[in-house]
Amino acid sequence: MILVWLIVILLGAGALAWLAGRFGAEWPRWISLVAAGFDLALVLDFWARHRAEVEIIPQGRWLAEFNRAWVPQYGIHFHLAMDGLSLLMVALTLFIGMMAVLCSWKEIQKGVGFYHFNLMWILAGILGVFLAVDLFLFYFAWELMLVPMYFLIAIWGHEHRVYAAIKFFIFTQLSGLLMLLAILGLYFVHHHATGVYTFEYSDLLGTPMSPRTAMLLMLGFFVAFAVKLPMFPFHPWLPDAHTEAPTAGSLILAALLLKTGAYGMIRFVVPLFPGAARAFAPIAMTLGVVGILYGAVLAYGQTDFKRMVAYTSVSHLGFVLLGIFAWNTLALQGAVVGMIAHALSTGALFMLVGQLYERTRTRDLNQLGGLWATAPVLSGVGMFFMLGSVGLPGLGDFVGEFLVLLGTYRAHVLLTALATVGVLASTFYGVQMVQRAFHGPNVHHWKIADLHGRELLIMGPMMILLLGLGLYPLPVLKTFSPAWKSLERSTRSVVSEARR
């Protein structure tokens, strides 16, 4: 029942926070913080107690599982399950959720109860995406996380928040409808082949179908996940959504919602359609490399601090896409490490932009400069996370990108070389950001407060985790290893059957 309780606690906390908002602004904040913290404690306790099972191939597929018939006449089950990959993503979600509540503590002053209701329900939807192994339930959770995010941007965002929220909703909703059509197509194709109606992930693996049908269905899933990733050319919603969202909205978008796209490709696209995914891999990897280079160039050209960080996500997630479709151990390990590292480094940079905006009321890099003299701790923290973002050895992003490049080299040398150019290009926008925001003369005579206790409480753990991931990524690799081997085994068996 732990998997159910993880979601129910967040849903209940969101409703309670909304009601408690009538009695004061502090109640919703504390309710949300305690709920996310309690969930995280449950997950870490589960991780500690099942460490031996996590780090070896378990007897069954899942470390934890909850399965009940929901609409049995249509083959729909309320089926949640967790393996090593899900465990990593769930722990990341709850940790980032706590950081989102803390970074909203002073920023959000109106509609505090409803704000935290939306925040908790977004997190519940994201947990559902990472845990659902019934495709109908997965789609339900996928849609659940979109509506609260729309409200978060549209109500508590900046000047052009309604435009950005509508653009976000249109892109994600239309791509989600494509995925729904693909899910229904797979559902009926499986029935035609076996006589059984089911949305169960394990049953749908290996569904016999023609290569053309497999390609069409795979593309339905792929586009939905590519929009969320975001992959070039499906990324235009991202800079606007990030720029206009409140700080916690940008944090959750970068650290969690983008990861649902990468998770979907790892969990569903390649295992369900291995032949089609293998045929499509050169195109997907090429688009990943284009995104790496395109995102780096556009990030370099931005003057809005928040928009610059948004474009770095297009570049970083290009490495994740590259690693997923290279589909070998090193590349996929790099993709997973890169997902976690990006959540920490880029999520922290969005929070840093929010902290700067609270102090200066501007995000224009041309209006900043010389902040190191007046806020050395804030500036040092900003430089730390930007160095992580550009792939400094010793920090998590370097490990992820290095493993992706090593794995991709085995699959495609030219694309690996071009992706390496993207790593070098990231250095230019990173150095430019640090120079323009923190160094140089204090032309505008800024005198701002340095980071205080609550902000250090947010940034400190994220710095420690990013450094730990860079120096000792083995626990993450061991946790993911059984899930990868299980996915690889199912993919190989399907491919071998197709060849026969």
C-alpha positions in Angstrom: 0.0 0.0 0.0 3.0 2.4 0.2 2.6 3.3 -3.4 -1.0 4.3 -3.0 -0.3 6.2 0.2 2.4 8.2 -1.5 -0.2 9.6 -3.9 -3.1 9.8 -1.4 -1.1 11.8 1.1 -0.2 14.5 -1.5 -3.8 14.6 -2.8 -5.2 14.9 0.8 -2.6 17.5 1.8 -3.5 19.6 -1.3 -7.2 19.6 -0.3 -6.4 20.3 3.3 -4.1 23.1 2.4 -6.8 24.8 0.3 -9.2 24.6 3.2 -6.6 25.7 5.7 -5.9 28.8 3.7 -8.9 30.4 5.3 -7.2 30.4 8.6 -3.9 32.0 7.5 -1.1 31.8 5.0 1.2 29.7 7.1 -1.1 26.7 7.4 -1.0 25.7 3.7 2.8 26.0 3.6 3.4 23.8 6.6 0.8 21.2 5.6 2.4 20.9 2.1 6.0 20.8 3.5 5.1 18.2 6.1 3.2 16.0 3.5 6.1 16.1 1.0 8.6 15.5 3.7 6.7 12.6 5.2 6.4 11.0 1.7 10.1 11.4 1.1 10.8 9.8 4.5 8.6 6.8 3.5 10.5 6.4 0.2 13.9 6.7 1.9 12.9 4.2 4.5 11.7 1.8 1.8 15.0 2.3 -0.1 17.1 1.6 3.0 15.0 -1.5 3.9 15.1 -3.0 0.4 18.6 -1.9 -0.5 19.8 -5.5 -1.2 16.8 -6.0 -3.6 17.3 -2.7 -5.2 20.9 -3.3 -6.2 20.4 -6.8 -7.6 18.0 -8.3 -10.1 14.9 -9.1 -8.0 12.9 -12.3 -8.2 10.0 -10.4 -9.8 9.9 -7.3 -12.0 8.9 -4.9 -9.3 10.2 -3.9 -5.8 6.7 -2.9 -4.7 3.4 -3.3 -6.4 -0.3 -2.5 -6.0 -2.8 -4.0 -8.4 -6.6 -3.8 -8.2 -9.3 -4.1 -11.0 -10.7 -0.7 -11.7 -12.9 -1.1 -14.8 -12.5 -4.8 -15.4 -14.8 -5.1 -18.4 -12.4 -2.9 -20.3 -9.2 -4.4 -18.9 -8.4 -1.3 -16.8 -6.5 -1.8 -13.6 -5.4 0.6 -10.8 -1.9 -0.8 -11.1 1.1 0.9 -9.5 4.6 -0.6 -9.4 8.1 0.5 -8.6 11.5 -0.7 -9.8 14.9 1.0 -9.4 14.1 3.6 -12.1 10.8 4.5 -10.6 12.4 4.7 -7.1 14.9 7.2 -8.3 12.3 9.4 -10.0 9.9 9.2 -7.0 12.6 10.2 -4.5 13.6 13.1 -6.8 10.0 14.2 -7.1 9.4 14.4 -3.4 12.8 16.1 -2.7 12.1 18.8 -5.4 8.5 19.1 -4.0 9.9 20.1 -0.6 12.2 22.6 -2.3 9.2 24.0 -4.3 7.3 24.6 -1.1 10.3 26.3 0.6 11.1 28.6 -2.3 7.4 29.7 -2.4 7.4 30.6 1.3 7.7 34.4 0.8 7.1 34.8 -2.9 3.4 33.7 -2.9 1.2 36.0 -0.9 -2.2 35.7 -2.6 -4.4 32.6 -2.9 -1.9 30.7 -0.8 -4.3 27.8 0.0 -5.3 27.3 -3.7 -1.6 27.6 -4.7 -0.5 24.8 -2.5 -3.5 22.7 -3.6 -2.2 22.9 -7.2 1.4 22.3 -6.1 0.5 19.1 -4.2 -1.7 17.8 -7.0 1.0 18.4 -9.6 3.3 16.3 -7.5 0.7 13.6 -7.1 0.2 13.5 -10.8 3.9 13.2 -11.4 4.2 10.3 -8.9 1.3 8.6 -10.8 3.2 8.9 -14.0 6.4 7.4 -12.5 4.4 4.5 -10.8 1.6 3.6 -13.2 2.0 0.4 -15.2 -1.5 0.4 -16.6 -1.5 2.6 -19.7 -5.0 4.0 -19.0 -3.9 4.9 -15.5 -0.7 6.4 -16.9 -2.6 8.6 -19.2 -4.9 9.7 -16.4 -1.9 10.7 -14.2 -0.3 12.4 -17.3 -3.4 14.7 -17.7 -3.7 15.2 -13.9 -0.4 17.0 -13.6 -1.1 19.4 -16.5 -4.2 21.2 -15.3 -2.7 22.3 -11.9 0.4 23.5 -13.7 -1.7 25.6 -16.0 -3.3 27.3 -13.0 0.1 27.8 -11.4 1.4 29.7 -14.4 -1.8 31.5 -15.3 -2.6 32.8 -11.8 0.8 33.3 -10.1 3.0 33.9 -13.1 4.5 37.2 -14.4 3.2 39.7 -16.9 2.5 37.4 -19.9 1.4 34.5 -17.8 -1.9 33.8 -19.5 -0.3 33.6 -22.9 2.4 31.3 -21.6 -0.1 29.1 -19.8 -2.3 28.7 -22.8 0.6 27.9 -25.0 1.9 25.3 -22.5 -1.6 23.8 -22.3 -2.1 23.6 -26.1 1.2 22.0 -26.8 1.0 19.4 -24.0 -2.7 18.7 -24.5 -2.5 18.1 -28.2 0.5 15.9 -27.9 -1.3 14.1 -25.0 -4.2 13.4 -27.3 -1.8 11.8 -29.8 -0.6 9.5 -27.0 -4.1 8.6 -26.1 -4.8 7.6 -29.7 -1.6 5.5 -29.7 -2.6 3.8 -26.4 -6.1 3.0 -27.8 -4.4 1.8 -31.0 -2.1 -0.5 -29.1 -5.1 -1.7 -27.0 -7.1 -2.8 -30.1 -4.1 -4.2 -31.9 -3.4 -6.4 -28.9 -7.0 -7.5 -28.8 -6.9 -8.4 -32.5 -3.8 -10.5 -31.9 -4.7 -12.2 -28.6 -8.4 -11.7 -28.1 -7.8 -9.9 -24.8 -8.6 -6.3 -24.0 -5.9 -4.9 -21.6 -4.0 -1.8 -20.8 -1.5 -3.7 -18.7 2.1 -2.8 -19.5 3.5 -6.3 -19.0 0.8 -7.8 -21.3 1.3 -5.2 -24.0 5.0 -5.9 -24.2 5.7 -8.0 -27.3 2.3 -7.4 -28.9 2.6 -8.7 -32.5 2.0 -6.1 -35.2 3.3 -5.0 -38.6 6.3 -2.7 -38.8 4.1 0.1 -40.2 1.6 -0.2 -37.3 4.4 -0.3 -34.8 6.0 2.8 -36.3 2.8 4.8 -36.2 1.9 3.8 -32.7 5.5 4.5 -31.5 5.4 8.0 -33.0 2.2 8.8 -31.1 4.0 8.0 -27.8 7.2 9.6 -29.0 5.7 13.0 -29.9 3.9 13.3 -26.6 7.1 12.6 -24.7 9.2 14.7 -27.0 7.0 17.7 -26.4 7.4 17.3 -22.7 11.2 16.5 -22.8 11.4 19.1 -24.7 12.9 18.1 -27.9 13.7 20.3 -30.9 11.4 21.3 -32.8 8.7 20.7 -30.2 10.2 23.1 -27.6 8.6 26.5 -28.3 6.3 26.3 -25.3 9.2 25.9 -22.9 10.9 29.3 -22.8 7.6 31.2 -22.4 6.3 28.8 -19.7 9.6 29.0 -17.7 9.9 32.8 -18.0 6.4 33.5 -16.9 5.9 30.8 -14.2 6.5 31.6 -10.5 9.8 30.2 -9.1 8.3 26.9 -7.9 6.5 26.5 -11.3 9.8 26.9 -13.1 11.5 24.5 -10.6 8.9 21.8 -11.1 8.8 22.2 -14.9 12.6 21.9 -15.2 13.3 19.3 -12.5 10.2 17.1 -12.9 7.8 17.6 -15.8 10.6 17.4 -18.3 11.7 14.2 -16.8 8.3 12.6 -17.3 9.0 12.8 -21.1 12.4 11.1 -20.7 10.9 8.5 -18.4 8.2 7.8 -20.9 10.7 7.1 -23.6 12.7 4.8 -21.4 9.7 2.9 -19.9 7.3 2.8 -22.9 8.7 3.8 -26.3 11.6 1.5 -26.6 10.3 -1.6 -24.7 6.8 -1.5 -26.3 8.1 -0.8 -29.9 11.7 -2.0 -30.0 11.8 -2.6 -33.7 10.3 0.7 -34.6 12.4 2.5 -32.0 15.5 0.9 -33.4 14.6 2.0 -37.0 13.8 5.5 -35.7 16.9 5.8 -33.5 19.1 7.7 -36.1 16.4 10.4 -36.5 15.8 10.7 -32.7 19.6 10.9 -32.0 20.0 13.5 -34.8 17.2 15.6 -33.3 18.9 15.2 -29.9 22.2 16.6 -31.3 20.4 19.5 -33.0 18.7 20.3 -29.7 22.1 20.3 -27.9 23.6 22.8 -30.3 20.5 24.8 -30.9 19.8 25.2 -27.1 23.3 26.2 -26.4 23.4 28.9 -29.1 20.1 30.4 -28.1 21.0 30.3 -24.4 24.1 32.3 -25.3 22.0 35.0 -27.1 19.6 35.7 -24.2 19.6 38.7 -22.0 16.7 37.5 -19.7 18.4 35.4 -17.1 15.4 33.0 -16.7 15.0 32.6 -20.4 18.6 31.8 -20.8 18.3 29.0 -18.2 15.2 27.7 -20.0 17.2 27.3 -23.2 19.9 25.4 -21.4 17.3 22.7 -20.7 16.7 22.2 -24.4 20.5 21.6 -24.7 20.8 19.3 -21.7 17.8 17.2 -22.4 19.2 16.7 -25.9 21.9 14.5 -24.2 19.2 12.5 -22.5 17.4 11.8 -25.8 20.8 10.9 -27.4 21.5 8.4 -24.5 18.1 6.8 -24.6 18.1 6.0 -28.3 21.7 4.8 -28.3 20.2 2.1 -26.0 23.3 0.6 -24.5 24.3 0.4 -20.9 26.7 3.4 -20.7 24.5 5.7 -22.7 21.3 4.9 -20.8 23.1 5.1 -17.4 24.3 8.5 -18.6 20.8 9.5 -19.5 19.4 8.7 -16.1 22.3 10.4 -14.2 21.8 13.4 -16.5 18.1 13.5 -15.7 18.8 13.7 -12.0 21.8 16.1 -12.3 19.8 18.5 -14.6 17.0 18.5 -12.0 19.4 19.7 -9.4 21.5 22.1 -11.3 18.9 23.8 -13.5 16.3 23.6 -10.8 18.6 25.4 -8.5 19.4 28.1 -11.1 15.7 28.8 -11.5 15.4 29.3 -7.8 18.5 31.5 -7.9 16.9 33.7 -10.6 13.8 33.9 -8.4 15.9 35.0 -5.4 17.6 37.6 -7.5 14.3 38.9 -8.9 12.9 39.3 -5.3 15.9 41.5 -4.5 16.4 43.5 -7.7 13.0 43.2 -9.5 14.8 42.5 -12.8 16.0 39.4 -14.7 17.9 41.5 -17.4 21.5 40.5 -17.4 22.4 43.9 -18.8 21.0 45.5 -15.6 23.0 43.2 -13.2 26.7 43.0 -12.7 29.0 43.4 -9.7 26.8 41.4 -7.4 29.7 39.4 -5.9 30.8 42.5 -3.9 27.4 42.9 -2.2 26.1 39.3 -2.1 29.1 36.9 -2.2 27.3 33.8 -1.0 24.5 34.2 -3.5 27.0 34.8 -6.3 29.2 31.8 -5.3 26.2 29.5 -5.2 25.1 30.8 -8.6 28.6 30.1 -10.0 28.6 26.6 -8.5 25.3 25.6 -10.2 26.3 27.2 -13.5 29.6 25.3 -13.4 27.5 22.1 -12.8 25.2 23.0 -15.7 28.1 23.4 -18.1 29.5 20.0 -17.1 32.4 20.7 -14.7 34.2 17.5 -13.8 33.3 16.5 -10.2 29.7 17.5 -10.5 26.7 15.4 -11.6 26.1 16.8 -15.1 29.6 15.9 -16.2 29.1 12.2 -15.3 25.8 12.1 -17.2 27.1 13.8 -20.3 30.4 11.8 -20.3 28.6 8.4 -20.0 26.2 9.4 -22.8 29.1 10.4 -25.1 30.9 7.2 -24.3 27.8 5.1 -25.1 26.8 7.0 -28.2 30.3 6.7 -29.6 29.6 3.0 -30.0 26.5 3.7 -32.0 27.3 6.8 -34.0 30.8 8.5 -34.1 29.7 11.6 -36.1 26.8 12.4 -33.8 29.1 11.9 -30.8 31.6 14.4 -32.2 28.8 17.0 -32.8 27.4 16.5 -29.3 30.9 17.1 -27.9 30.9 20.5 -29.6 27.7 21.2 -27.7 29.5 20.5 -24.4 32.1 23.1 -25.4 29.4 25.6 -26.5 27.8 25.3 -23.1 31.0 26.8 -21.6 30.4 30.1 -23.5 26.9 30.8 -22.1 28.0 29.6 -18.6 31.0 32.0 -18.5 28.9 34.8 -19.9 26.2 34.4 -17.3 28.6 34.4 -14.4 30.5 37.4 -15.8 27.5 39.5 -16.6 25.5 38.8 -13.4 28.1 38.5 -10.7 31.5 39.9 -11.8 32.6 43.3 -13.2 31.9 46.7 -11.8 28.7 47.4 -9.9 27.5 50.0 -12.4 24.0 50.1 -11.1 25.1 50.3 -7.4 23.3 47.2 -6.3 23.1 46.7 -2.5 21.1 43.5 -1.9 20.8 41.1 0.9 22.8 37.9 0.8 21.2 34.4 1.1 19.5 33.9 4.4 18.7 30.8 6.4 15.7 29.5 4.5 17.4 30.0 1.1 20.6 28.3 2.4 18.4 25.4 3.6 17.2 25.1 0.0 20.5 25.5 -1.8 22.7 23.5 0.6 21.2 20.0 0.1 21.0 20.6 -3.7 24.7 21.5 -3.8 25.6 18.4 -1.7 23.5 16.1 -3.9 25.0 17.5 -7.1 28.5 17.2 -5.8 27.8 13.7 -4.4 26.4 12.6 -7.8 29.5 13.9 -9.5 32.0 12.2 -7.1 30.2 9.0 -6.3 27.4 8.1 -8.8 27.6 4.4 -8.1 24.5 4.2 -5.8 22.4 5.7 -8.6 23.9 3.4 -11.2 23.3 0.3 -8.9 19.7 1.3 -8.2 19.0 1.7 -11.9 20.9 -1.3 -13.1 18.2 -4.0 -12.4 15.6 -1.9 -14.1 17.8 -1.4 -17.1 18.6 -5.2 -17.3 14.9 -6.0 -17.1 14.1 -3.5 -19.9 17.0 -4.8 -22.0 15.9 -8.4 -21.5 12.3 -7.7 -22.6 13.5 -5.6 -25.5 15.9 -8.4 -26.7 13.2 -11.1 -26.4 10.7 -9.1 -28.5 13.3 -8.4 -31.2 14.4 -12.0 -31.3 10.8 -13.1 -31.6 10.2 -10.6 -34.4 13.2 -12.0 -36.3 11.9 -15.5 -36.1 
